[in-house]
Amino acid sequence: MPYEQTSSLDRLIQSDEPVRLVSFSADGQTLAGACRDGKVRLWETASGKLLRTVALGPEDRRSITLPPGARWVAAAGPDKVIKIWSLANGELLHRLAGHTQPTGALAFSRDGKMLASSSAGERAVRLWDLESAKQRFILPDGFGGAANLVFSPDGELLVGANYDTNLRVWSTRTGALLRTIEDLLVSIFASSFSPDGIYLACAGVDRTVYVWNTRNWTVTRKLTGQPEMISAMTFSPDGRLLVTGGTDASSFQNPAKILVWEMGSGTVLRTLSTAHGVTSIAMSPDSRVVAFADARNAITLASVPEAGISKAITQ
């Protein structure tokens, strides 16, 4: 008999605008959502009460990132200037000028001391020091630009998954290109480091999760079973789970799935249905709740099974 699980945590937090990105605060009590209207809304996680709204620049919607911890948001628009706001009080903290072409992917380091930004037109990734608000390095990139960027947990590495299907690994200390991974045949749209930094998971068009051991950069596992191309993913803070979200290749408006994987066994613990393609996934600090956005006027929160459940759970 299939395992069944129900929980009061399976619920919606309503928004008056479609939500693109989600992030939990460090204590899990607040959930932030970057919305289509260029505002970040912050809700009380337990009650769904709207606490405050932080407005971005009126045109800063081309590139947006909302990192774990929900402390800041970075965005850029037609002026190619990256702005960073505090989500605590809405204060504009930085204006990072230097890009000569439109920006693409953005990513914060875990400690908030660095920001990486890509530009397909420049075929480069820029690394910014946020303590001085100055550019640290310009990192040469390939054709098409980075689909996503991710820092290692210790901030020593920056990985860019490029539309040319290659992964590039740079040193944030020196700006040196440490490795180019050319083994992939498709574009990668989502990447996540395990909390200890030992593993890097990446996935994209071919619906397969590739897990690299970052000590020797070999693929240690391939996870298959996602019905659609994979558009979002995250490791749980305790490192035991990986959550992947899909997008139907024929239309973002079509339903898709989110899979919760137990990394120790490679087993799917739970499958969640979404109304549309998944744009963002976040895990609560206690690794018990997954929140996701699929461009509806809501954020969905769902409970996570305990470790050791080997059968798939379907909602």
VEXDREN-2710 file (C-alpha; in Angstrom, 1 decimal):
% VEXDREN-2710
k/r/px/py/pz
1/MET/0.0/0.0/0.0
2/PRO/1.5/3.4/-1.0
3/TYR/2.5/5.7/1.8
4/GLU/0.1/8.5/2.5
5/GLN/1.0/11.8/4.2
6/THR/-1.2/14.7/5.1
7/SER/-0.1/17.9/6.9
8/SER/-1.5/21.3/7.8
9/LEU/1.7/22.7/6.2
10/ASP/0.3/22.0/2.8
11/ARG/-1.2/25.4/2.1
12/LEU/-1.0/28.6/0.1
13/ILE/0.2/32.1/1.0
14/GLN/-1.8/34.4/-1.2
15/SER/-0.3/37.3/-3.1
16/ASP/-2.0/40.0/-5.1
17/GLU/0.6/39.7/-7.9
18/PRO/2.3/36.6/-9.5
19/VAL/5.3/35.4/-7.5
20/ARG/8.6/34.8/-9.4
21/LEU/11.1/34.0/-6.7
22/VAL/10.8/32.8/-3.0
23/SER/13.1/32.8/0.0
24/PHE/12.8/32.0/3.7
25/SER/14.3/34.2/6.3
26/ALA/17.2/32.7/8.4
27/ASP/14.8/31.9/11.2
28/GLY/12.1/30.6/8.9
29/GLN/9.5/33.0/10.3
30/THR/9.3/35.1/7.2
31/LEU/8.8/34.2/3.6
32/ALA/9.8/36.6/0.9
33/GLY/8.4/36.6/-2.7
34/ALA/9.7/38.7/-5.6
35/CYS/6.6/39.5/-7.6
36/ARG/6.0/40.4/-11.3
37/ASP/5.1/44.0/-10.4
38/GLY/8.7/44.8/-9.3
39/LYS/8.0/44.5/-5.6
40/VAL/9.2/42.0/-2.9
41/ARG/6.5/41.0/-0.5
42/LEU/7.3/39.6/2.9
43/TRP/4.7/37.4/4.7
44/GLU/4.6/35.8/8.2
45/THR/5.2/32.1/7.4
46/ALA/2.9/30.7/10.0
47/SER/-0.1/33.0/9.3
48/GLY/0.4/34.2/5.8
49/LYS/0.0/37.8/7.0
50/LEU/1.6/40.4/4.8
51/LEU/4.2/42.2/6.9
52/ARG/5.7/44.7/4.4
53/THR/6.5/45.4/0.8
54/VAL/9.8/46.6/-0.7
55/ALA/9.5/48.3/-4.0
56/LEU/12.3/47.9/-6.5
57/GLY/13.2/50.5/-9.2
58/PRO/10.3/50.9/-11.7
59/GLU/12.2/49.3/-14.5
60/ASP/14.5/46.9/-12.6
61/ARG/12.8/43.6/-13.6
62/ARG/15.2/42.2/-16.2
63/SER/17.4/40.4/-13.7
64/ILE/16.4/39.6/-10.1
65/THR/17.8/37.4/-7.4
66/LEU/16.4/36.7/-4.0
67/PRO/19.0/34.6/-2.0
68/PRO/18.4/32.2/0.9
69/GLY/17.9/34.1/4.2
70/ALA/15.8/36.8/2.6
71/ARG/18.0/39.6/3.6
72/TRP/18.6/41.4/0.3
73/VAL/17.3/41.5/-3.2
74/ALA/19.3/42.5/-6.3
75/ALA/17.8/43.6/-9.6
76/ALA/18.8/45.3/-12.8
77/GLY/17.0/46.9/-15.8
78/PRO/17.6/48.6/-19.1
79/ASP/20.2/51.0/-17.5
80/LYS/22.4/47.9/-16.8
81/VAL/23.1/49.1/-13.3
82/ILE/22.6/46.5/-10.6
83/LYS/20.8/47.7/-7.5
84/ILE/20.7/46.0/-4.1
85/TRP/18.1/46.7/-1.5
86/SER/17.8/45.6/2.2
87/LEU/14.6/43.7/2.8
88/ALA/14.6/44.7/6.4
89/ASN/13.8/48.4/5.7
90/GLY/13.7/48.8/1.9
91/GLU/17.0/50.9/1.9
92/LEU/18.9/51.0/-1.4
93/LEU/22.3/49.7/-0.4
94/HIS/24.3/49.6/-3.6
95/ARG/24.4/50.7/-7.2
96/LEU/26.8/48.6/-9.2
97/ALA/27.7/50.1/-12.6
98/GLY/30.0/48.6/-15.2
99/HIS/28.0/46.4/-17.5
100/THR/28.0/47.6/-21.0
101/GLN/25.3/45.1/-22.2
102/PRO/22.1/43.9/-20.6
103/THR/22.5/41.6/-17.6
104/GLY/21.4/38.0/-17.2
105/ALA/21.8/35.8/-14.2
106/LEU/22.6/37.2/-10.7
107/ALA/23.7/35.4/-7.6
108/PHE/24.8/36.3/-4.0
109/SER/27.4/34.5/-2.1
110/ARG/26.1/32.9/1.1
111/ASP/27.7/35.5/3.4
112/GLY/26.4/38.4/1.2
113/LYS/29.8/39.8/0.6
114/MET/29.9/39.1/-3.1
115/LEU/27.5/39.3/-6.1
116/ALA/28.0/37.7/-9.5
117/SER/26.3/39.0/-12.6
118/SER/26.3/37.7/-16.2
119/SER/25.9/39.3/-19.5
120/ALA/25.4/37.3/-22.7
121/GLY/26.3/40.4/-24.8
122/GLU/29.6/40.8/-23.0
123/ARG/30.3/37.0/-22.9
124/ALA/31.5/37.6/-19.4
125/VAL/30.6/37.2/-15.7
126/ARG/31.4/40.1/-13.3
127/LEU/32.3/39.4/-9.7
128/TRP/31.5/42.3/-7.3
129/ASP/32.8/42.9/-3.8
130/LEU/29.8/44.2/-1.9
131/GLU/31.9/45.5/1.1
132/SER/33.5/48.1/-1.2
133/ALA/30.8/48.1/-3.9
134/LYS/33.5/47.6/-6.5
135/GLN/34.1/45.2/-9.3
136/ARG/36.6/42.4/-8.4
137/PHE/37.0/40.5/-11.6
138/ILE/35.6/40.2/-15.1
139/LEU/35.4/36.5/-15.9
140/PRO/35.4/35.5/-19.6
141/ASP/32.4/33.3/-20.4
142/GLY/31.1/31.4/-23.5
143/PHE/28.5/32.1/-26.1
144/GLY/25.0/32.6/-24.9
145/GLY/25.7/33.7/-21.4
146/ALA/25.1/32.0/-18.0
147/ALA/21.6/30.6/-17.5
148/ASN/22.4/30.5/-13.8
149/LEU/25.2/31.2/-11.3
150/VAL/25.9/29.7/-7.9
151/PHE/28.6/30.2/-5.3
152/SER/30.0/27.4/-3.2
153/PRO/28.9/27.6/0.5
154/ASP/32.4/28.8/1.5
155/GLY/32.4/31.4/-1.2
156/GLU/35.7/30.1/-2.7
157/LEU/34.1/29.0/-6.0
158/LEU/31.7/30.4/-8.5
159/VAL/30.0/28.1/-11.0
160/GLY/28.3/29.3/-14.2
161/ALA/26.0/27.0/-16.2
162/ASN/26.1/28.5/-19.7
163/TYR/23.7/28.2/-22.6
164/ASP/26.6/26.8/-24.6
165/THR/26.0/23.7/-22.5
166/ASN/29.3/24.0/-20.6
167/LEU/29.9/24.5/-16.9
168/ARG/32.7/26.9/-15.8
169/VAL/34.2/26.9/-12.3
170/TRP/36.1/30.1/-11.3
171/SER/38.1/30.9/-8.2
172/THR/36.6/34.0/-6.4
173/ARG/40.0/34.7/-4.9
174/THR/42.0/35.0/-8.1
175/GLY/39.4/35.1/-10.9
176/ALA/41.1/32.1/-12.5
177/LEU/39.1/29.6/-14.6
178/LEU/39.7/26.4/-12.7
179/ARG/37.7/24.0/-14.8
180/THR/35.4/23.8/-17.8
181/ILE/33.1/20.9/-17.9
182/GLU/32.2/20.0/-21.4
183/ASP/30.5/16.7/-20.8
184/LEU/26.9/18.0/-21.1
185/LEU/24.9/18.0/-24.3
186/VAL/22.1/20.3/-23.2
187/SER/21.7/23.7/-21.4
188/ILE/21.5/23.7/-17.6
189/PHE/18.9/25.9/-16.0
190/ALA/19.3/25.1/-12.3
191/SER/22.2/24.4/-9.9
192/SER/22.7/24.0/-6.2
193/PHE/25.6/23.1/-3.9
194/SER/25.1/20.8/-1.0
195/PRO/25.5/22.6/2.3
196/ASP/29.0/21.1/2.9
197/GLY/30.1/22.1/-0.6
198/ILE/31.1/18.6/-1.5
199/TYR/28.4/18.1/-4.1
200/LEU/27.1/20.3/-7.0
201/ALA/23.8/19.3/-8.5
202/CYS/22.8/20.7/-11.9
203/ALA/19.9/20.0/-14.3
204/GLY/18.1/21.4/-17.3
205/VAL/16.7/20.4/-20.7
206/ASP/17.3/16.6/-20.6
207/ARG/15.3/16.2/-17.2
208/THR/18.4/14.6/-15.6
209/VAL/20.0/15.7/-12.4
210/TYR/23.8/15.4/-12.5
211/VAL/25.6/15.4/-9.2
212/TRP/29.3/16.2/-9.2
213/ASN/31.8/15.5/-6.4
214/THR/33.6/18.9/-6.3
215/ARG/36.8/17.2/-4.9
216/ASN/37.5/15.5/-8.2
217/TRP/34.7/16.9/-10.5
218/THR/33.4/13.5/-11.4
219/VAL/29.7/12.7/-11.8
220/THR/28.8/10.5/-8.8
221/ARG/25.1/10.2/-9.5
222/LYS/22.4/10.8/-12.1
223/LEU/18.8/11.2/-10.9
224/THR/16.1/10.5/-13.5
225/GLY/12.4/10.7/-13.2
226/GLN/11.5/14.4/-13.5
227/PRO/8.7/14.5/-16.2
228/GLU/9.7/17.9/-17.6
229/MET/12.9/19.9/-18.1
230/ILE/14.2/21.1/-14.8
231/SER/13.9/24.8/-14.1
232/ALA/14.6/25.2/-10.4
233/MET/16.3/23.2/-7.6
234/THR/17.7/23.5/-4.1
235/PHE/19.4/21.3/-1.5
236/SER/17.8/21.2/1.9
237/PRO/19.8/23.0/4.7
238/ASP/20.5/19.6/6.3
239/GLY/21.8/18.2/3.1
240/ARG/19.7/15.1/3.0
241/LEU/17.2/16.3/0.3
242/LEU/17.3/17.8/-3.1
243/VAL/14.1/19.4/-4.5
244/THR/13.7/19.9/-8.3
245/GLY/11.0/21.7/-10.2
246/GLY/10.0/21.3/-13.8
247/THR/8.6/23.3/-16.7
248/ASP/6.9/21.8/-19.7
249/ALA/9.0/22.5/-22.8
250/SER/5.9/23.2/-24.9
251/SER/4.4/25.9/-22.6
252/PHE/5.3/27.4/-19.3
253/GLN/1.5/27.6/-18.7
254/ASN/1.2/23.8/-18.6
255/PRO/1.2/21.9/-15.3
256/ALA/4.4/20.5/-14.0
257/LYS/5.9/18.6/-11.1
258/ILE/8.2/19.1/-8.1
259/LEU/10.2/16.1/-6.9
260/VAL/11.7/15.7/-3.4
261/TRP/14.7/13.4/-3.6
262/GLU/16.4/11.7/-0.7
263/MET/20.1/12.1/-1.6
264/GLY/21.3/9.1/0.4
265/SER/19.2/6.6/-1.6
266/GLY/18.3/8.6/-4.7
267/THR/14.6/7.9/-4.0
268/VAL/11.8/10.3/-4.7
269/LEU/10.0/10.9/-1.4
270/ARG/7.3/13.1/-2.6
271/THR/5.9/14.4/-5.9
272/LEU/3.9/17.7/-5.9
273/SER/1.7/19.0/-8.7
274/THR/2.1/22.7/-9.9
275/ALA/-0.3/24.8/-11.9
276/HIS/2.5/26.1/-14.2
277/GLY/6.2/25.8/-14.7
278/VAL/8.3/26.2/-11.5
279/THR/10.2/29.5/-11.3
280/SER/11.7/29.1/-7.8
281/ILE/12.1/26.7/-4.9
282/ALA/13.1/27.4/-1.3
283/MET/13.5/25.2/1.8
284/SER/12.8/26.2/5.4
285/PRO/15.9/26.4/7.7
286/ASP/14.7/23.3/9.5
287/SER/14.4/21.4/6.2
288/ARG/10.8/20.5/6.9
289/VAL/8.9/22.7/4.5
290/VAL/9.4/23.4/0.8
291/ALA/8.0/26.6/-0.7
292/PHE/7.7/27.1/-4.4
293/ALA/6.5/29.7/-7.0
294/ASP/4.9/28.9/-10.3
295/ALA/3.9/32.4/-11.4
296/ARG/0.5/32.3/-9.7
297/ASN/-0.7/34.8/-7.2
298/ALA/0.4/32.6/-4.4
299/ILE/3.3/30.7/-2.8
300/THR/2.7/27.0/-2.1
301/LEU/4.1/25.5/1.1
302/ALA/4.3/21.7/1.5
303/SER/5.6/19.4/4.2
304/VAL/8.7/17.2/3.6
305/PRO/8.7/13.5/4.5
306/GLU/11.0/12.1/7.1
307/ALA/14.1/10.3/5.9
308/GLY/13.8/6.6/5.2
309/ILE/10.5/6.7/3.4
310/SER/11.4/4.8/0.2
311/LYS/8.1/5.0/-1.7
312/ALA/7.0/8.0/-3.8
313/ILE/4.4/10.1/-2.2
314/THR/2.0/11.8/-4.7
315/GLN/-0.2/14.8/-4.0
END
